[in-house]
Amino acid sequence: MTAPVATALASMDVDVVWHTPLFAGLPRESVDGLLAGASARTYEIDSLLFSAGDVADRFFVVVDGSVRLFALDDDGSETIIEIFSAGESFAEAAIFASG
């Protein structure tokens, strides 16, 4: 798999982020400012975005497609925790918890 390339957020991407519960109710100008350093990435299917124990230094908003959050059991079997679809965010709680 090739590594995703970071690109500037398109106006459409900012619109998707603006409508997530985390940013709902904020003026568009505030969201634009908060996302000034943000980037968009496109991942190949079945790419691993992060693993348990990684430093939480970002959160994700699904603009297109879906993301499966899972854990591996001791025997290696996968347990799906959540599936996130376009317009949903995830991993934001870990950022706030890690300070």
C-alpha positions as CSV (number, residue, x, y, z in Angstrom):
1,M,0.0,0.0,0.0
2,T,1.2,3.5,-0.8
3,A,1.2,6.2,1.9
4,P,-1.6,8.7,1.6
5,V,-0.6,12.2,0.5
6,A,-1.7,15.1,2.5
7,T,-3.5,17.9,0.6
8,A,-5.2,21.1,1.5
9,L,-8.8,20.8,2.5
10,A,-11.2,21.7,-0.2
11,S,-14.2,23.9,0.6
12,M,-16.4,20.8,0.3
13,D,-14.3,19.0,2.9
14,V,-14.7,21.9,5.3
15,D,-18.4,21.8,4.7
16,V,-18.5,18.2,5.8
17,V,-16.4,18.9,8.9
18,W,-18.6,21.9,9.8
19,H,-21.7,19.7,9.9
20,T,-20.2,17.1,12.3
21,P,-21.5,17.2,15.9
22,L,-18.1,18.4,17.2
23,F,-18.3,21.6,15.1
24,A,-22.1,22.0,14.9
25,G,-23.2,25.5,16.0
26,L,-19.9,27.2,15.4
27,P,-19.7,30.0,12.9
28,R,-18.2,28.9,9.5
29,E,-15.4,31.5,10.0
30,S,-14.4,29.8,13.4
31,V,-14.3,26.4,11.7
32,D,-12.2,27.8,8.9
33,G,-9.7,29.1,11.5
34,L,-9.6,25.9,13.5
35,L,-9.0,23.9,10.3
36,A,-6.3,26.2,9.0
37,G,-3.6,23.6,9.6
38,A,-5.7,20.6,8.7
39,S,-5.1,18.3,5.7
40,A,-7.1,15.8,3.7
41,R,-5.9,12.3,3.0
42,T,-7.2,9.6,0.8
43,Y,-6.6,6.0,2.1
44,E,-6.7,2.8,0.2
45,I,-9.3,0.2,1.3
46,D,-8.1,-1.7,4.4
47,S,-5.4,0.8,5.3
48,L,-4.5,1.0,9.0
49,L,-4.9,4.6,10.3
50,F,-3.7,4.0,13.8
51,S,-3.2,1.3,16.4
52,A,-3.9,0.9,20.1
53,G,-1.2,2.7,22.0
54,D,-0.3,5.2,19.3
55,V,0.0,8.8,20.4
56,A,-3.4,10.6,19.7
57,D,-2.3,13.6,17.8
58,R,-5.2,13.9,15.3
59,F,-8.8,13.2,14.8
60,F,-10.6,12.1,11.6
61,V,-13.6,13.1,9.7
62,V,-14.9,10.7,7.0
63,V,-15.7,12.7,3.9
64,D,-16.4,9.8,1.6
65,G,-16.6,6.1,2.2
66,S,-16.4,4.4,5.6
67,V,-14.0,3.5,8.3
68,R,-14.1,0.3,10.5
69,L,-12.8,0.7,14.0
70,F,-11.9,-2.7,15.4
71,A,-9.9,-4.6,18.0
72,L,-8.1,-7.9,17.7
73,D,-8.7,-10.6,20.3
74,D,-5.9,-12.7,21.7
75,D,-6.6,-15.4,19.1
76,G,-6.3,-12.8,16.3
77,S,-10.0,-12.5,15.5
78,E,-11.4,-9.1,14.7
79,T,-14.2,-7.5,16.8
80,I,-15.8,-4.5,15.1
81,I,-16.3,-1.7,17.6
82,E,-17.9,0.9,15.2
83,I,-18.2,1.7,11.6
84,F,-18.0,5.4,10.7
85,S,-19.6,6.8,7.5
86,A,-19.3,10.1,5.6
87,G,-20.0,13.0,7.8
88,E,-18.9,11.3,11.0
89,S,-15.8,12.0,13.1
90,F,-13.8,9.7,15.3
91,A,-10.7,9.6,17.6
92,E,-11.4,13.1,18.9
93,A,-12.0,11.8,22.5
94,A,-8.5,10.4,22.5
95,I,-7.0,13.8,21.7
96,F,-8.8,15.5,24.6
97,A,-7.8,12.6,26.9
98,S,-4.1,12.8,26.0
99,G,-3.9,16.5,26.7
